[in-house]
Amino acid sequence: MGFYNRKIKLLATAVVLSGMFSCRENKEVGVLDNLDGIEVVKSEHILDSCRFLSPFTLTMAGNTLLVSENQAEGMLGAFDLNNETALGGIGMRGRGPNEFMNMRVVRYSDQDSLLFILDTGSRKASYFKFNPENPMLSENNLVKLLDLKSANAHDIQPSKYGLITDVVNGDDLFALLDDNGGVKYTFGKYPGDNKGIENPIEFLMAHQALFCTNPGGNKFVLAGAFSDWVAFYNIKADSAELSKEYFTFETPVNVHSSGDEGEQIVSMRYLPETKLVFTQLIPTDNYVYIVYSGATNAEIEAGEKKPKSILKFNWDGEFINGYRLDVNTITESVTSDDKYIIASTEDEDGNFRILRFTM
């Protein structure tokens, strides 16, 4: 495993580049020091009567769990966690205003009852007025549809002042975009090894970070995929203000670029010692939950079981608590009342199940 590529357009003819982004470690207090002594939380099976086909994302909307890529009749499966029943499939496959090709980001805000969906297949972002008790996606509840085909953007999260994406400009890894995909400003300087920024997409792929915003859209958190970099920002209309940052180490990956005629393909491969540090960020109104793996690529290839841990912070970067899961999980979410972790897992027979952990 561990191969990923990304195609980009360049203003000038590309050249072939290849680089090993090497390990670096600082002797500083890091965010992972909070793992010491955290409690193990036990799992219980829920929604046992429901069938799941390889859940990709789990999103909480009130007491309704939305599972992407779940059912044939809809790209999102909706499940009532109170009654542990299926509410049906929503979000048809297609290219219409309320249809989708590849749901990469699904976010719900109970502050304004809006469901945000980033569809990387059709390069659009949609906002729906959403009722979790009667879930549906139609043109009638579509509030805003953004065409992002011209935007140089990969992942996107909604904010109060536009959209935030991982676009490199010099040594900045993130940007605030307007509704047309234009860059308002950039931010997020990587605190580690900054060599390689002359090829910004190589640099981005070697120093990838997950990111999310709070439901209010004025807070931003990032967490490194191959490093323990964690940073908290206040998002404003004209700038992003760093409030707290952690960083002590990064692990190596192999990045390769090739291309001609103005188009460049950048690919990345994991090395045996590449460590998958953080795998997911889960936002709620009051907290952000940072999911930690810590498994090396060699351990993953060998099939070693290494349950994840979840670190709970407030939006200003203050550590609140930590939880170590008792079983392997695939993807995770947290209920809006901050009482339960919801996660998917795969049993020995290859069936996908939903778990609940009490915090």
Helices and strands as residue ranges (DSSP letters): E 3-9, E 17-21, E 24-25, G 31-35, E 39-41, E 43-46, E 58-61, E 64-71, E 74-80, E 85-90, E 92-93, E 99-100, E 103-109, E 114-119, E 124-129, E 142-147, E 156-159, E 162-165, E 172-177, E 183-189, H 200-206, E 209-213, E 219-224, E 230-235, E 240-246, E 249-250, E 253-260, E 263-270, E 275-283, E 287-296, H 297-301, E 309-314, E 319-325, E 332-334, E 340-346, E 352-358
